[in-house]
Every structure is written in C-alpha cells, then in structure tokens.
Amino acid sequence: MPPDTTTSDTLDDPKPAPPAYVLVFNCSDPCGAGGLAADVVAMACVGVHALPVMTGAQARDSAKIFDFFPLDDEAVAEQARAVLEDIEVQLIKLGFAGTPDNLGVVAGISADYAGIPLIAHMPDLSWWNDDAIDAYHQAFVDLILPQTAVLTGSYSTLRRWLLPHWRHDRSPGARDIAMAAGDLGASYTLVTGIDVPDSGIENSLSSPQSVLASVRFARLDGPFTGTGDTLCAAFCALLASGYALTEAFTEALSYLDGSLKDGFRPGMGHTLPNRLFWAQPPD
C-alpha cells in the first residue's frame, strides 16, 4: 500500500465548489468535429459539466455529412427528463435535434423548466434535403424561437433562413438578423462569420434594438468544421458559470479563435478546432 500522506491540513481544506451543469441536446458526430463531442470538451475546458442528450447519429467524415439517423422523440425525452429529475441544471443548449418531433421535446422541456435559459444553435443544414430542412426550420420557428434566450449561428445560415426575401440594396447586418429573430421570439442573436472586406471576419451579439458587442478577427485559412458547436458550447458554459452576456460572448470567441489557430486535420477533409489548445505544450 502507498504511504498514508493525509494530514490535518488536507482534511481541513474545503472542497471545491461543484461545477455548473448544462443540459445539451445534440447529435453524435463520429469524427469529433461537432455534435456532443464538441459540447462535452468545450464545456469541460470552461469548467462546466455537460449533460449530453443524444438526438441521433450522423454518418460523416471530416469533409461532409453522408446521412443522419435520428432517435425517436420518446428516447430523447426519457434521456432528458431522467437527468432533470436528478440534477439542478443552470442552462439548456440546443444543437441539432434531428427532427421536428425532437424539437417538440426540447420545447416542452424548456416550457416545463421556464426558469432555465435556452440557448439555441442553428447549424448549417445544406447537406440535407430541402423538405427536411423546411420542416425543421418551421418547427424551430413555431416551437423553439418563442422560448429562446439567445439564437446562435453563422451569418450565411441565419441570413438564408430568417431573411430569404431581403430586397434592400445593402446586405443585411447583424441587427437586421436580430430583428427578424426577435419578431419570432428570440431575445438575442449571436451571429458569426460576417465578412468585412479587407478587415477580416466580424462576430456580433445583438438584440432587436442594438448591437451589444462586436469582435473582429483576422481571416484564417480554412475550411473548418465544428466551429459553430464549439463556440455555442463555450458561450453556454460561460453563461452557466455566471458570466454576463457580453463577457461570455467575447470570452467564447477568444476561446474559439485559439482553437482554430491551433486547428488540425485528422484526415483528408476539413480542419477541426483544437479545443484543448490551451492544455498542450508549445512546439
């Protein structure tokens, strides 16, 4: 047996405070770029314990998604409610629910636990067929956005979805997207990847009334996969830990920037965020 190194000093040391808990609805991504893998690792990096609820599984590699196999709504509901009856959750994060029925599960749970903020991410669904995309978007509008504290997504994805008939000469800005989301019930929007010619990429946190914060980064060589889930997970974890909205926004973007600068290519496809960049020794 190893020697007993326990002392009275160690016995008197207070236990660390327990982490915050975030209930996460997302799919399984076998290449680890996004989905539940991104949620669990990114939240752990912030010191938050993720409670992952699987909504289905993707068949994909580091370049593209080939197919998606959803879980039925009863399986998703049973996972979530079992956890909620046992653990006090600070925040709910919605990634890809997979089906309108699963979005209904998330909406029902969010309504039952109205005191817990819901952060909803709209991923790029361009790999899917048009009918499935339309049904998912409509269910999101009807069920999720009325309960959403913050809607997150890339500029291209949110613009195509929320402002499909934009007719002004200028391109819509972050506040225009926030106004469209606000008309459907979302309180705030976090928009990433706004192209600013000769100045890089801008990311904005907005309400329908104003742009609350904006951060600009230099454009990195890509393409990347998994950025949306990584950013949203870090943002949710920081909010659950007690950060203010704008502070969580800037800190999450800083974390994503570090992950992308140290990104890696595990295969022949896209670059993945290195979410553990901060824990690795320099070259």
C-alpha positions in Angstrom: 0.0 0.0 0.0 1.2 3.6 -0.6 2.2 5.5 2.5 -0.6 7.5 4.2 0.1 11.1 3.3 -3.1 12.5 4.8 -2.5 15.4 7.2 -4.8 17.5 9.3 -4.2 20.4 6.9 -5.6 18.5 3.9 -8.5 17.3 6.0 -9.4 20.9 6.8 -9.2 22.1 3.2 -12.6 23.0 1.9 -14.0 21.0 -1.1 -14.1 22.9 -4.4 -17.5 24.2 -5.5 -19.3 21.9 -7.8 -19.4 22.8 -11.5 -22.3 24.3 -13.3 -24.5 21.9 -15.3 -25.7 22.4 -18.8 -28.2 20.1 -20.4 -27.2 19.6 -24.1 -29.4 18.3 -26.9 -27.2 17.3 -29.9 -26.3 14.5 -32.2 -23.3 12.2 -32.2 -20.6 13.2 -34.7 -18.2 10.2 -35.2 -15.3 12.4 -36.4 -15.5 14.6 -33.3 -15.7 17.8 -35.2 -19.0 19.0 -33.7 -22.1 17.5 -32.0 -21.9 16.1 -28.5 -18.1 15.7 -28.7 -17.7 19.4 -29.2 -20.1 20.2 -26.5 -18.5 18.0 -23.8 -14.9 19.0 -24.5 -15.6 22.7 -24.9 -17.7 22.9 -21.8 -15.1 21.0 -19.8 -12.5 23.5 -20.8 -14.6 26.2 -19.2 -15.1 24.1 -16.1 -18.7 23.1 -16.7 -20.2 19.6 -16.7 -22.2 18.8 -19.8 -25.3 16.6 -19.5 -25.4 15.2 -23.1 -28.7 14.1 -24.5 -28.3 12.3 -27.9 -30.8 13.2 -30.6 -29.4 10.9 -33.2 -26.2 10.0 -35.0 -24.5 11.4 -38.1 -22.6 9.3 -40.7 -19.8 11.6 -41.6 -16.1 12.2 -42.1 -14.1 15.3 -41.7 -15.3 16.6 -45.1 -19.0 16.0 -45.3 -22.1 14.5 -43.8 -23.4 11.5 -45.6 -26.5 10.6 -43.6 -28.3 11.1 -40.3 -30.1 8.5 -38.1 -32.5 10.2 -35.6 -33.6 8.8 -32.3 -37.3 8.9 -31.8 -38.8 11.6 -29.6 -39.6 9.3 -26.7 -36.0 8.2 -26.4 -34.8 11.8 -26.4 -37.4 12.8 -23.8 -36.6 9.9 -21.5 -32.9 10.9 -21.5 -33.5 14.5 -20.7 -36.2 14.1 -18.0 -34.2 11.4 -16.2 -31.4 13.9 -15.8 -33.6 16.8 -14.9 -35.2 15.0 -12.1 -31.8 14.3 -10.5 -29.6 17.3 -11.3 -30.1 21.1 -11.0 -29.4 22.5 -14.4 -28.3 26.1 -15.0 -28.8 26.2 -18.8 -30.1 24.3 -21.7 -28.2 24.2 -25.0 -29.9 23.0 -28.2 -27.6 21.9 -31.1 -29.0 19.7 -33.8 -32.3 18.0 -32.7 -32.6 16.0 -35.9 -36.4 16.0 -36.3 -39.4 18.3 -35.7 -40.6 15.9 -33.1 -37.4 16.1 -31.2 -37.6 19.9 -31.4 -41.1 19.5 -29.8 -39.4 17.6 -26.9 -36.9 20.4 -26.3 -39.7 23.0 -26.5 -41.8 21.0 -24.0 -38.9 20.6 -21.5 -38.0 24.3 -21.9 -41.6 25.2 -21.1 -41.7 22.9 -18.1 -38.4 24.4 -16.8 -39.1 28.0 -17.8 -36.6 29.4 -15.3 -33.7 27.8 -17.2 -32.4 29.8 -20.2 -32.5 28.1 -23.6 -29.6 28.8 -26.0 -30.4 27.5 -29.5 -28.0 27.0 -32.3 -29.0 26.7 -35.9 -26.4 24.6 -37.8 -25.7 24.6 -41.5 -28.2 22.1 -42.9 -27.2 22.5 -46.6 -26.2 18.7 -46.6 -29.9 17.7 -46.0 -32.8 17.5 -48.5 -35.0 20.6 -49.0 -38.1 19.1 -47.5 -36.4 18.0 -44.3 -34.8 21.5 -44.0 -38.1 23.3 -44.4 -39.8 21.1 -41.9 -37.0 21.6 -39.3 -37.0 25.3 -39.9 -40.7 25.6 -39.5 -40.7 23.6 -36.3 -37.9 25.7 -35.0 -39.9 28.9 -35.7 -43.1 27.6 -34.1 -41.6 25.8 -31.1 -38.1 26.9 -30.2 -37.7 30.6 -31.0 -40.5 31.8 -28.8 -38.5 30.3 -25.8 -35.0 31.2 -27.0 -32.8 33.5 -24.9 -30.0 33.6 -27.5 -30.0 32.2 -31.0 -26.6 31.4 -32.4 -25.5 30.6 -36.0 -23.3 31.7 -38.9 -24.2 34.8 -40.9 -24.8 32.8 -44.1 -27.1 30.3 -42.3 -29.2 32.8 -40.4 -29.5 35.2 -43.3 -30.7 32.4 -45.7 -33.2 31.2 -43.1 -34.5 34.4 -41.5 -34.2 36.9 -44.3 -34.9 34.8 -47.5 -36.6 37.7 -49.3 -34.3 40.6 -48.4 -34.8 43.2 -51.1 -32.6 46.2 -49.9 -29.6 47.3 -51.9 -27.3 46.8 -48.9 -26.6 43.4 -47.3 -28.4 42.7 -44.0 -26.4 43.4 -40.9 -26.3 41.6 -37.5 -29.1 43.8 -36.1 -31.3 43.0 -39.1 -31.0 39.3 -38.4 -31.6 40.0 -34.7 -34.8 41.9 -35.6 -36.0 39.0 -37.7 -35.3 36.5 -34.9 -36.9 38.9 -32.4 -40.1 39.0 -34.4 -40.2 35.2 -33.9 -39.5 35.4 -30.2 -35.7 35.2 -29.7 -34.3 37.8 -27.3 -30.8 38.0 -28.7 -28.7 36.6 -31.6 -25.1 35.7 -31.8 -24.0 35.9 -35.4 -20.6 34.7 -36.6 -18.7 34.9 -39.9 -19.8 38.3 -41.2 -17.4 39.1 -44.0 -15.8 42.5 -43.7 -13.8 43.1 -46.9 -10.1 43.8 -46.2 -10.8 43.7 -42.5 -11.4 40.0 -41.6 -14.4 38.3 -40.1 -16.8 40.1 -37.7 -19.0 38.4 -35.0 -21.8 40.2 -33.3 -24.1 39.9 -30.3 -27.3 41.8 -30.9 -30.8 42.5 -29.6 -33.5 43.7 -32.0 -32.8 47.2 -30.6 -29.0 47.4 -31.0 -25.7 45.6 -31.5 -24.5 44.9 -28.0 -20.9 43.8 -28.8 -18.9 43.1 -31.9 -15.5 41.4 -32.2 -13.4 41.1 -35.4 -10.7 38.5 -36.1 -8.3 38.0 -39.0 -9.5 35.6 -41.6 -7.9 32.2 -41.1 -7.2 29.6 -43.8 -9.9 27.0 -43.9 -12.3 25.4 -44.4 -13.1 24.4 -40.8 -15.7 22.0 -39.4 -17.2 22.2 -35.9 -16.8 25.9 -35.2 -20.5 26.6 -34.5 -20.9 23.9 -31.9 -17.6 24.8 -30.3 -18.5 28.5 -30.0 -22.0 27.9 -28.8 -20.9 25.3 -26.2 -18.2 27.6 -24.8 -20.7 30.5 -24.7 -23.3 28.4 -22.9 -20.8 27.2 -20.4 -19.6 30.7 -19.6 -23.2 31.9 -19.1 -23.9 28.9 -16.9 -20.8 29.8 -14.8 -22.2 33.3 -14.1 -20.6 35.4 -16.8 -22.6 38.4 -18.1 -23.9 38.1 -21.7 -21.4 40.3 -23.4 -18.5 39.0 -21.4 -19.5 35.4 -22.2 -19.6 36.4 -25.9 -16.1 37.9 -26.0 -14.5 35.1 -23.9 -16.2 32.4 -26.0 -14.9 34.0 -29.2 -11.4 34.2 -27.8 -11.6 30.5 -26.9 -12.8 29.7 -30.4 -10.0 31.8 -32.0 -7.4 29.9 -30.1 -9.0 26.6 -31.1 -8.9 27.5 -34.7 -5.4 28.9 -34.8 -4.2 25.6 -33.4 -6.6 23.5 -35.5 -5.6 20.2 -37.1 -6.6 18.0 -40.0 -7.3 14.4 -38.8 -8.0 13.1 -42.3 -8.3 14.3 -45.8 -11.1 16.8 -45.2 -11.5 20.0 -43.2 -9.6 21.4 -40.3 -11.1 20.8 -36.8 -10.9 23.1 -33.8 -8.3 22.0 -31.3 -10.4 22.6 -28.2 -7.6 21.6 -25.9 -5.1 24.0 -27.4 -4.6 25.7 -24.0 -3.6 22.5 -22.3 -0.9 21.4 -24.7 2.8 22.3 -24.5 4.2 24.6 -27.2 6.1 23.0 -30.1 
